């Protein structure tokens, strides 16, 4: 399940948990890609695969922006 912002009120949070699985998927923006970071002990290959998976969910992002986000997460 995706992360829930902590500013949701009780009613909104309850509604969120009642959603059917898969209804909270969304397409990502370049800003979202910039939040992906390589873990301290995460191998480069795993970070690259994880980033690639998230990038594949961003159809509107150009390669230059994605590459910048990838490098900033290293």
N, C-alpha and C positions, 0 to 999 in steps of 0.2 A: 504494500500500500504506500502511496506517496506521503511525503511529510505534510503535516497540517500546520499552518501558521498558528502561533499561540494566541493571536488576537481574536480568534473565532469565539463567539459567545457560546453558551451551553446549547441553545436551540440550534445554532448553525452547526455545531460540532455533532450533535445527535443526528441531524439531517445528513451530514457527510457520511457518517458510519452506516446509515441505512441505504446508501446508494448501492446499486448493483455493481459487482466487480467489472472493471473495464470502463466504467462510465467516467472516470476521472482522468483518463489518459488525455493528454493534450500535446499539441505540437510545441516545440521549444523555440525560443528566440536566441539570438547571439548572446544576449545578456545571461541567459540560462547556461550556455556553454561555458561562460567565463567563471561559473561557480564550481565547475568540476576540477578537482585537484587530485594529484597523485598522492596516495598515502605514503607515510614515512617509510614503511617497509613493503610497499606495493611494487612488484616488478614492473618495469617499463612496459613490457608486453601486455600485462593485465590492464594497466592504465590506458594504453592505446586501444585495446579492444573495448573497454568500457566507454571511452570517449567516442570511438567510432559508432558504437551502438546508439548513443545519445544523439550524435550528429546525424545519423540516418533518420532521426525523427524530426529534423529541421529542414524541410524542403525549401524554405525561402532564404536560407543563409548561403552567402557566397563562400567560396573556398578560402579566400584571403581572410575573412573574418573568423572562419572556423580554425584556420591555422594559427592565427593570433591567440585565440582562446586555448588551443591545444598547448602552445608554448608557454602561456602564462600559468597553466596548471602544473607544469613540471616542477 
